[in-house]
Amino acid sequence: MQDLKSRITRYMIFISLITMITMMVIFVVYQLQTAHATARLNARELFSQIGEILESNDREKLALSRQYNETILSRADTVAYILDRDPALCSDPEALCEIAGAVSVDEIHLIDADGVIFCGTVPEYLGLSFDSGEQIAFFKPMLTDKSLRMVQEITPNNSKGLQMQYTCIWSRNGRFIVQVGMAPENVERLTENNELSYLFSMLRTEAGLQLYIVDPATDVIEGSTQTSDTGRTLSDIGINPKTVRTIKDGFYTDVNGEPHFCVFTTLGGKLIGYAVSYQRLHGSVSNASMILFFSLALGAILLVLAVTGYMDIFVINPVDTTNECLREIAEGNLDKKVDIRSSLEFSELSNHINAMVNSLLASTQKMSYVLDRAEINIGVYEYSPGMARVRFTERVPRILGIEGRDHHRAWMNREDFQQCVEALKARPFEEEDGVYRLEADGGVRYIKLEEMRDENGIMGILMDMTEAVNRRLAIESERDIDPLTGILNRRGMDNTLSRLYEEKAVGHCAVVMIDADGLKQINDTYGHDSGDQYIRGIAQALTRFGKEACEQFAVSRNGGDEFVMFLYGYTDREALMDSIRALLDRQDAERVALSNGLRVPLRYSVGYCLSTGENDYYGDLFKAADERMYENKRKRKHHRAS
């Protein structure tokens, strides 16, 4: 007794130490991984914020640039109007300077029909032509098209090198070209503010955290929150440029002699770096580890004391013998009898165990007999986690398709049986809960499986539902499939859309209405069999297009020569438009073979409507797409007629 107690005590101490060490290792690794993940998340959030600032500045710059374009064109119109009213001003540079001041522009140049500057506010430009340089040559197309109104991007002028934006328009009498130049100071200011080095100069970071902007061509640090590092290379501060380009999830290295965790990304054509010191990243891990260690040690000591205090009440031999008998019974050896007579209590326990085993054997046999007599294709099985074998009724192997395997009539190895059940569960029949597909030599069978679990084990019921499922599938197929084309009919499409909208699985989506062109002519010329082949050709072309160019789709024939495609599951609205454009490109690009072997062009009209959200009613999308389809059909008829 004491030997068992001492052995159990030593074992508990050993297990406690192993558990403590394991938990400490797991805890430290988890803390380190969490710290790394947090650093990566913080870096990506910061990179995202910088990117959003750059995008915002780009949008503002674009809007301001458009505003300058409109302004400079308006002022060029004003100058042209003044010169048309008083042609004598066209040869007076001083007057042009006054006009420039009046309309708030920096330069005015007048260019003749040959592209030569004959007058202007900058004397050194006189005599220059559209062939005098790349900058002025931008406006050369105006010599051949007097309807052009051209605005040049901001560029340095040739005389002073100042940033200038030029525009050219023809005078109202069409005798000369008016060129106006303005210095867009606000656009230049936004361009400067969009530089990453400027953004870094505005950032303030905490101790132990540095940010870097690096030229990827030279690895020179162009900006940093650590100002002393600006102008140095990555190698100078201890960062390997090759590591920066190959490891994207972060790496450890010594930065200026101190260990850091670094994350780099590319933004705006530059390398952006995030470096956090080891002390800042892992400072709290060691403190938490010590607290956990002492807590686990105290818990282990209390556990050992509590368990060893109750070890004096053991009856070793009867318990071992009983456990051995029960182990064999649990493994499926129900012929095993328990016969322990060392005490009245163990004798009574033995009788109860033997009675329980006999009852289990009898209940399994009775259940198999009843199910066989009733000719119900149902099987029942039962096992507990400690059993090595599974008990089941006689129809279970037949239902699972394992009749030829090596197993007893009423039991089977638990691991093998569980593998069979898990293999069945891996192929669910999505149309009905609790039903699974079983591919057998005779085809596909459908098995319904229900399991009831409790603390004593698992009881399962298997039912062969093949006949009922096949009947239902046949009915649904006849109801929802168009017999001529093999695709969905109107009812099938309605059911599909109702299910998709109910599951909120449409994402970015669109309804596309398609109507065959020239079907009446095909029927009148070649017969209705050829017309049917023409309709089948459109259905096949739409199905083929959906598989090749769409994320997810459904296609149906609504009747006659009208078809519907529903494109859905897109995460990007532009990608959805790309698919629609691809369909439009195929409108007249395919041919179909008729029943007489003649191949004719496959033509159809298309109208589409994109959803603005999953709350859109798809009936409204159908209506809008139908209207656009008829508009497309009218345009195509008019085009063919002309």
C-alpha positions in Angstrom: 0.0 0.0 0.0 2.7 2.4 1.0 4.8 1.5 -2.0 1.8 2.3 -4.3 1.3 5.6 -2.4 5.0 6.6 -2.8 5.1 5.6 -6.4 1.9 7.6 -7.1 3.4 10.6 -5.2 6.6 10.5 -7.2 4.6 10.1 -10.4 2.4 13.1 -9.6 5.5 15.3 -8.8 7.1 14.2 -12.1 3.9 14.9 -14.1 3.5 18.3 -12.3 7.1 19.3 -13.3 6.6 18.2 -16.9 3.2 20.0 -17.0 4.7 23.2 -15.5 7.7 23.1 -18.0 5.3 22.4 -20.9 2.9 25.2 -19.9 5.8 27.6 -19.4 7.2 26.8 -22.9 3.7 27.1 -24.5 3.1 30.4 -22.6 6.4 32.0 -23.5 6.1 30.9 -27.2 2.5 32.2 -27.3 3.6 35.5 -25.7 6.4 35.8 -28.2 4.2 35.0 -31.1 1.6 37.4 -29.8 4.2 40.1 -29.5 5.4 39.5 -33.1 1.8 39.5 -34.4 1.1 42.7 -32.5 4.2 44.3 -34.0 3.2 43.2 -37.5 -0.3 44.4 -37.0 0.9 47.8 -35.7 3.3 48.1 -38.7 0.6 47.2 -41.2 -1.9 49.7 -39.6 0.7 52.4 -39.8 1.6 51.5 -43.4 -2.2 51.6 -44.1 -2.6 55.0 -42.5 0.3 56.4 -44.5 -1.1 54.9 -47.7 -4.5 56.4 -46.9 -2.9 59.8 -46.4 -1.1 59.5 -49.8 -4.3 58.4 -51.6 -6.2 61.3 -50.0 -3.6 63.8 -51.1 -3.6 62.2 -54.6 -7.4 62.7 -54.9 -7.1 66.3 -53.7 -4.3 66.9 -56.1 -6.3 65.4 -59.0 -9.4 67.5 -58.1 -7.2 70.7 -57.8 -5.5 69.9 -61.1 -8.9 69.6 -62.9 -9.9 72.9 -61.3 -6.7 74.5 -62.7 -7.5 73.0 -66.1 -10.9 74.5 -66.1 -9.6 77.9 -64.8 -6.8 78.2 -67.4 -9.1 77.2 -70.2 -11.6 79.8 -69.1 -9.0 82.5 -68.9 -7.7 81.5 -72.3 -11.2 82.0 -73.7 -11.3 85.4 -72.1 -7.9 86.4 -73.7 -9.2 85.1 -77.1 -12.4 87.1 -76.7 -10.5 90.3 -76.0 -8.2 89.8 -78.9 -11.1 89.1 -81.3 -12.7 92.3 -80.2 -9.6 94.3 -80.7 -7.2 92.6 -83.3 -4.7 95.5 -82.9 -3.7 94.1 -79.5 -2.3 91.0 -81.2 0.9 92.9 -82.2 1.3 94.9 -78.9 3.4 93.0 -76.2 2.7 95.6 -73.6 -1.0 95.3 -74.1 -0.7 91.5 -73.8 1.1 92.0 -70.5 -1.8 94.2 -69.2 -4.3 91.6 -70.4 -2.3 88.9 -68.6 -2.4 90.9 -65.4 -6.1 91.6 -65.8 -7.1 87.9 -66.3 -4.5 86.7 -63.7 -2.3 84.6 -65.9 1.5 84.6 -66.0 2.2 84.3 -69.8 0.3 84.9 -73.1 1.7 83.8 -76.5 0.1 84.2 -79.9 1.0 81.5 -82.5 0.2 81.8 -86.2 -1.3 79.1 -88.4 2.2 77.6 -89.1 2.9 77.0 -85.4 5.3 80.0 -84.9 5.1 82.4 -81.9 4.7 85.9 -83.4 3.8 87.9 -80.3 3.7 87.4 -76.5 4.6 88.5 -73.0 8.0 86.7 -73.0 10.2 88.3 -75.8 12.7 85.4 -75.8 9.9 83.1 -77.0 9.3 85.0 -80.2 10.1 83.0 -83.3 9.8 79.6 -81.5 7.6 77.1 -83.2 6.0 73.8 -82.4 9.1 72.1 -83.7 11.4 74.0 -81.2 11.2 71.6 -78.3 9.4 68.7 -76.7 7.4 71.0 -74.4 5.8 73.2 -77.1 5.5 70.3 -79.5 2.8 68.9 -77.3 0.4 71.4 -79.0 1.3 70.5 -82.6 -1.9 68.5 -83.3 -3.8 71.8 -83.1 -2.4 72.8 -86.5 -4.5 70.1 -88.1 -7.6 70.3 -85.9 -9.0 73.7 -84.9 -11.6 72.2 -82.7 -8.9 71.1 -80.1 -8.6 72.8 -76.7 -5.4 71.4 -75.2 -4.1 71.7 -71.6 -0.6 70.5 -70.8 0.5 68.9 -67.6 2.6 71.0 -65.1 6.1 71.2 -66.5 9.2 73.6 -66.2 9.2 76.3 -68.8 12.2 76.7 -71.1 13.3 80.2 -70.1 13.3 80.3 -66.3 12.7 76.6 -65.3 9.6 77.5 -63.3 6.8 75.1 -62.9 4.1 76.2 -65.4 0.9 74.9 -66.9 0.1 75.9 -70.5 -3.1 75.7 -72.5 -3.8 76.5 -76.2 -7.1 77.3 -78.0 -7.8 78.8 -81.4 -9.0 82.3 -81.7 -12.6 82.7 -82.7 -11.8 83.8 -86.2 -9.4 80.8 -86.5 -6.4 83.0 -87.6 -4.1 82.3 -84.7 -3.6 80.2 -81.5 -3.8 81.7 -78.1 -1.4 80.1 -75.5 -1.8 80.9 -71.8 0.5 79.9 -69.0 -0.1 79.8 -65.2 2.0 78.7 -62.2 -0.2 76.3 -60.2 1.3 76.9 -56.7 -1.4 74.9 -54.8 -0.8 71.7 -56.9 2.9 72.0 -56.2 2.2 72.3 -52.5 0.1 69.2 -52.5 2.8 67.3 -54.4 5.3 68.3 -51.8 3.0 67.3 -49.0 2.6 63.8 -50.6 6.3 63.1 -50.3 6.9 60.3 -47.8 9.8 62.2 -46.4 7.5 65.1 -45.5 5.0 62.7 -43.9 7.8 61.1 -41.8 8.9 64.6 -40.6 5.4 65.1 -39.2 5.3 61.8 -37.3 6.2 61.4 -33.6 7.0 57.9 -32.3 7.5 56.5 -28.8 10.8 55.4 -27.4 12.1 52.1 -28.9 10.2 52.6 -32.1 11.7 53.9 -35.4 10.4 54.4 -38.9 12.4 54.4 -42.1 11.9 55.4 -45.7 14.5 53.9 -48.0 15.4 54.3 -51.7 15.1 50.7 -53.0 17.7 51.4 -55.8 20.5 52.5 -53.5 19.3 51.3 -50.0 19.9 54.9 -48.8 17.7 56.0 -45.9 15.9 59.1 -47.2 13.9 59.8 -44.0 13.7 58.5 -40.5 12.2 59.3 -37.1 15.7 58.7 -35.9 17.2 61.7 -37.6 20.8 60.6 -37.2 20.1 57.6 -39.5 19.0 59.8 -42.4 21.5 59.6 -45.3 23.0 56.3 -44.2 22.4 53.0 -45.9 20.5 50.0 -44.4 23.8 48.1 -44.0 25.3 51.0 -42.1 22.7 50.7 -39.3 22.8 46.8 -39.3 19.9 45.8 -41.6 20.6 43.4 -44.4 19.0 44.7 -47.6 18.5 41.1 -48.9 16.6 40.2 -45.8 14.3 43.2 -46.2 13.3 42.0 -49.7 12.8 38.3 -48.9 11.2 38.2 -45.5 7.9 40.1 -45.4 6.5 38.9 -42.0 9.2 40.5 -39.9 12.7 39.6 -38.8 15.2 40.2 -35.9 18.4 42.1 -36.4 20.6 44.6 -34.6 19.8 48.1 -35.5 22.6 50.5 -34.4 23.9 47.8 -32.1 20.5 47.0 -30.4 18.2 44.0 -31.2 15.1 45.1 -33.0 12.1 43.4 -34.7 11.7 44.9 -38.2 8.9 44.8 -40.7 9.3 46.4 -44.2 6.9 47.0 -47.1 6.8 48.9 -50.4 4.7 52.1 -50.6 4.9 54.8 -53.2 7.9 53.2 -54.8 9.9 53.4 -51.6 10.7 50.8 -48.9 9.0 51.7 -45.6 10.4 50.2 -42.5 9.0 49.7 -38.9 11.6 48.7 -36.2 10.7 48.1 -32.6 13.3 47.3 -30.0 13.5 43.9 -28.3 13.1 45.5 -24.8 9.9 47.3 -25.9 8.5 44.2 -27.6 9.2 41.6 -25.0 9.5 43.6 -21.8 6.3 42.3 -20.3 6.9 38.6 -21.3 9.5 37.9 -18.6 7.4 39.4 -15.8 4.3 37.4 -16.8 6.3 34.2 -17.1 7.6 34.5 -13.5 4.1 35.1 -12.1 2.8 32.1 -14.0 5.8 29.9 -12.8 5.1 30.6 -9.1 1.4 30.1 -9.6 1.8 26.7 -11.2 4.4 25.6 -8.6 2.0 26.5 -5.8 -0.9 24.7 -7.5 1.2 21.6 -8.1 2.2 21.4 -4.4 -1.3 21.8 -3.2 -2.5 19.1 -5.6 0.1 16.6 -4.5 -0.7 17.2 -0.8 -4.5 16.9 -1.4 -4.2 13.6 -3.4 -1.7 11.9 -1.1 -3.9 12.7 1.9 -6.7 10.4 0.5 -4.5 7.5 -0.7 -5.0 5.3 2.4 -8.3 3.9 1.3 -7.4 1.4 -1.5 -8.2 -2.3 -1.9 -5.6 -3.1 -4.5 -6.2 -6.7 -5.7 -10.0 -6.7 -6.1 -9.9 -3.3 -7.8 -7.2 -4.5 -10.3 -9.0 -7.7 -11.0 -12.3 -5.9 -11.5 -10.7 -3.3 -13.8 -9.1 -6.0 -15.9 -12.4 -7.7 -16.4 -14.1 -4.5 -17.3 -11.4 -3.6 -19.7 -12.0 -6.8 -21.7 -15.7 -6.2 -21.7 -15.3 -2.6 -22.8 -13.1 -3.8 -25.7 -16.0 -5.9 -26.9 -15.4 -9.3 -25.2 -19.0 -9.6 -23.9 -18.4 -13.3 -23.1 -16.1 -12.3 -20.2 -17.6 -13.1 -16.8 -16.6 -11.3 -13.6 -16.2 -13.6 -10.6 -14.8 -11.8 -7.6 -15.8 -13.4 -4.2 -13.3 -11.7 -1.9 -16.1 -9.8 -0.1 -19.9 -9.5 -0.1 -19.7 -6.2 -1.8 -17.5 -7.4 -4.7 -19.6 -10.5 -5.1 -22.7 -8.3 -5.5 -20.8 -6.1 -8.0 -19.8 -9.1 -10.0 -23.4 -10.2 -10.3 -24.6 -6.8 -11.5 -21.8 -6.6 -14.1 -22.6 -10.0 -15.5 -26.4 -9.2 -15.6 -25.7 -5.9 -17.4 -23.6 -7.7 -20.1 -26.2 -10.3 -20.6 -28.9 -7.6 -21.0 -26.7 -5.8 -23.6 -26.3 -9.0 -25.6 -30.0 -9.7 -25.5 -31.1 -6.2 -26.5 -28.8 -6.1 -29.5 -30.2 -9.5 -30.7 -33.8 -8.4 -30.1 -33.4 -5.1 -32.0 -31.8 -6.9 -35.0 -34.7 -9.4 -35.0 -37.4 -6.7 -34.9 -35.8 -4.6 -37.7 -35.4 -7.7 -39.9 -38.9 -8.8 -39.4 -40.3 -5.3 -40.1 -38.1 -5.2 -43.3 -37.1 -1.6 -42.5 -33.7 -0.7 -43.9 -32.4 0.7 -40.6 -29.3 -0.1 -38.6 -28.4 0.8 -35.0 -24.9 0.9 -33.4 -23.6 1.8 -30.0 -20.2 2.3 -28.3 -18.5 4.3 -25.6 -15.1 6.0 -25.8 -13.4 3.2 -23.7 -14.7 0.4 -25.9 -12.3 -1.2 -28.4 -15.3 -2.7 -30.3 -18.6 -1.3 -31.6 -21.9 -3.2 -31.2 -24.4 -2.9 -34.0 -27.5 -4.6 -35.6 -27.2 -6.9 -38.6 -28.2 -4.3 -41.2 -25.4 -1.8 -40.3 -22.6 -3.4 -42.5 -25.0 -3.6 -45.4 -26.0 0.1 -45.2 -22.4 1.2 -44.8 -21.2 -1.0 -47.7 -18.8 -3.0 -45.6 -20.4 -6.4 -45.7 -17.2 -8.0 -47.2 -14.9 -6.8 -44.4 -13.5 -9.1 -41.7 -15.8 -8.4 -38.7 -18.0 -10.3 -36.3 -21.7 -10.5 -37.1 -22.6 -8.1 -34.2 -19.4 -6.1 -33.5 -16.4 -4.5 -35.2 -13.2 -2.8 -34.2 -14.0 0.7 -33.0 -11.3 2.5 -34.9 -12.2 0.8 -38.2 -15.9 1.6 -37.6 -15.2 5.2 -36.8 -13.2 5.6 -40.0 -16.2 4.3 -42.0 -18.6 6.7 -40.2 -16.2 9.7 -40.7 -15.7 8.9 -44.3 -19.5 8.9 -44.7 -19.8 12.3 -42.9 -17.1 13.8 -45.2 -19.6 13.6 -48.1 -22.8 15.5 -46.9 -25.8 15.8 -49.1 -26.4 19.5 -48.9 -30.0 19.3 -49.9 -31.0 17.6 -46.7 -29.6 17.8 -43.2 -28.2 14.6 -41.7 -28.1 12.8 -45.1 -24.8 11.8 -46.7 -23.7 10.5 -50.1 -22.2 7.0 -50.2 -20.6 6.1 -53.5 -21.0 2.3 -54.0 -20.4 0.0 -56.9 -24.1 0.2 -57.8 -24.1 4.0 -57.9 -24.7 6.7 -55.3 -26.7 5.9 -52.2 -28.0 8.4 -49.6 -27.7 7.5 -46.0 -29.3 9.3 -43.1 -27.2 9.3 -39.9 -28.3 10.4 -36.5 -26.1 10.1 -33.4 -27.1 10.5 -29.7 -24.3 11.3 -27.4 -24.2 11.3 -23.6 -21.7 10.6 -20.9 -22.0 6.9 -21.4 -21.2 6.8 -25.1 -22.7 7.1 -28.5 -25.7 5.5 -30.1 -26.2 5.9 -33.8 -29.0 5.2 -36.3 -28.4 4.6 -40.0 -31.2 4.7 -42.6 -30.9 4.0 -46.3 -32.8 7.0 -47.9 -31.7 6.3 -51.5 -35.1 5.6 -53.0 -36.8 8.6 -51.4 -34.0 11.0 -52.3 -33.8 9.8 -55.9 -37.6 10.3 -56.2 -37.3 13.9 -54.8 -34.3 14.8 -57.0 -36.1 13.5 -60.1 -39.2 15.6 -59.2 -37.1 18.8 -58.6 -35.1 18.3 -61.8 -38.3 18.0 -63.9 -39.7 21.1 -62.1 -36.7 23.4 -62.4 -34.9 22.3 -65.7 -35.8 23.5 -69.2 -36.2 20.3 -71.3 -35.0 21.9 -74.5 -31.7 23.4 -73.3 -31.0 21.5 -70.1 -30.5 24.7 -68.2 -32.8 26.2 -65.5 -36.3 27.4 -66.4 -38.0 30.5 -64.9 -39.1 28.6 -61.8 -35.6 27.1 -61.3 -34.0 30.6 -61.6 -36.5 32.0 -59.1 -35.8 29.2 -56.6 -32.0 29.7 -57.1 -32.2 33.5 -56.5 -34.4 33.1 -53.5 -31.9 30.7 -51.9 -28.9 33.0 -52.7 -30.5 36.1 -51.3 -31.7 34.2 -48.2 -28.2 33.0 -47.6 -26.8 36.5 -48.4 -24.3 34.9 -50.8 -24.7 37.2 -53.8 -21.9 39.8 -53.1 -21.5 42.1 -56.1 -24.0 40.8 -58.6 -25.8 41.6 -61.8 -28.8 40.5 -63.8 -28.2 40.0 -67.6 -31.1 39.6 -70.0 -30.4 38.0 -73.3 -32.8 37.7 -76.3 -32.0 35.8 -79.4 -31.7 37.8 -82.6 -33.1 36.4 -85.9 -34.8 33.3 -84.4 -37.9 33.9 -86.6 -35.7 34.1 -89.7 -34.0 30.8 -88.7 -37.4 29.1 -88.2 -38.9 30.5 -91.4 -35.8 29.6 -93.5 -34.5 26.3 -92.0 -37.4 25.0 -90.0 -38.3 24.8 -86.3 -35.8 22.0 -85.6 -33.0 24.4 -86.6 -34.6 27.1 -84.5 -34.5 24.7 -81.5 -30.8 24.0 -82.2 -30.2 27.8 -82.4 -31.8 28.2 -79.0 -29.7 25.3 -77.6 -26.6 27.0 -79.1 -27.3 30.2 -77.1 -27.8 28.2 -73.9 -24.5 26.3 -74.5 -22.6 29.5 -75.3 -23.9 31.3 -72.2 -23.1 28.3 -70.0 -19.6 28.0 -71.5 -19.0 31.7 -71.0 -20.1 31.5 -67.3 -17.6 28.7 -66.6 -14.8 30.5 -68.4 -15.2 34.2 -67.4 -17.4 34.4 -64.3 -16.9 34.0 -60.5 -20.3 32.4 -59.9 -23.3 32.3 -62.2 -26.7 30.8 -62.9 -28.3 30.8 -66.4 -31.9 30.1 -67.3 -34.3 30.1 -70.2 -37.4 32.1 -69.4 -39.3 30.9 -72.4 -39.1 31.3 -76.2 -35.8 33.0 -77.1 -35.3 34.9 -73.8 -32.5 33.9 -71.4 -31.3 35.2 -68.0 -27.9 35.1 -66.5 -27.3 36.0 -62.9 -23.6 36.8 -62.1 -22.8 36.9 -58.4 -20.2 36.2 -55.7 -17.9 39.0 -56.9 -15.9 40.9 -54.3 -15.0 43.7 -56.7 -17.5 45.6 -58.7 -14.9 46.3 -61.5 -14.3 42.5 -61.9 -18.0 42.1 -62.3 -18.0 44.7 -65.1 -15.1 43.0 -66.8 -17.2 39.8 -67.0 -20.1 41.8 -68.5 -17.9 43.4 -71.0 -16.5 40.0 -72.0 -20.1 38.8 -72.6 -20.8 41.9 -74.7 -17.7 41.2 -76.8 -19.1 37.7 -77.6 -22.5 39.0 -78.9 -21.6 38.3 -82.5 -18.4 36.3 -82.1 -19.8 32.7 -82.1 -21.5 30.4 -84.6 -23.8 27.4 -84.1 -24.4 24.3 -86.3 -28.0 23.9 -87.2 -29.8 20.5 -87.6 -28.9 20.5 -91.4 -25.2 20.9 -90.6 -25.1 24.6 -91.7 -23.2 26.9 -89.4 -24.8 30.3 -88.8 -23.7 33.3 -86.7 -25.0 33.2 -83.1 -26.4 36.6 -82.3 -28.3 38.0 -79.4 -29.1 41.3 -77.7 -28.0 42.0 -74.1 -29.1 44.2 -71.3 -27.8 44.2 -67.8 -28.3 45.9 -64.4 -25.8 45.8 -61.5 -27.0 45.5 -57.9 -26.1 48.3 -55.4 -26.3 46.0 -52.4 -27.7 42.7 -51.1 -30.9 44.5 -50.0 -31.8 45.1 -53.7 -34.9 43.3 -54.9 -33.9 41.2 -57.8 -37.2 41.7 -59.5 -36.2 45.4 -60.0 -32.9 44.3 -61.4 -34.8 42.1 -63.9 -37.0 45.0 -65.0 -34.1 47.4 -65.5 -32.0 44.7 -67.4 -35.0 43.9 -69.6 -35.5 47.5 -70.6 -31.8 47.9 -71.4 -31.9 44.6 -73.4 -34.7 46.0 -75.6 -32.8 49.2 -76.0 -29.7 47.2 -77.1 -31.9 45.2 -79.5 -33.3 48.4 -81.1 -29.7 49.8 -81.6 -28.6 46.5 -83.1 -31.5 46.5 -85.5 -30.9 50.1 -86.5 -27.2 49.4 -87.0 -27.9 46.4 -89.2 -30.5 48.4 -91.2 -28.0 51.2 -91.8 
